[in-house]
Amino acid sequence: FGIALEKTRVFEPNVIRDQFVYQRFVMMKAFLAAMATGLFCLGMMALVPVTQPVFQEIRGVFINHQEKGLLTSMVGGVLLGMGMTISGACPGMVLAQVGAGVGKGW
């Protein structure tokens, strides 16, 4: 995962900021590719008879679990997005930024 972050350079503050103002879509492409790969792998694992009961149990827990409302999810997403835009970093990229020597988000 770290190699993919380094090669795509999605951890750079300018790339993160440009994603939020719809100027550069490198970050979105990388995350969509990762999500598609994860969905494919989980789909394959769900077909294996040994893991099917576990997937059914987890599916029941997550689909029926709705304690949080839409408003709290929206407020949390807006706050997280604002913090990421201001700082030029996101929680998943912090270690890649440290490893690459990115000193600050400005």
Helices and strands as residue ranges (DSSP letters): H 2-8, H 13-20, H 26-47, H 52-63, H 70-87, H 94-100
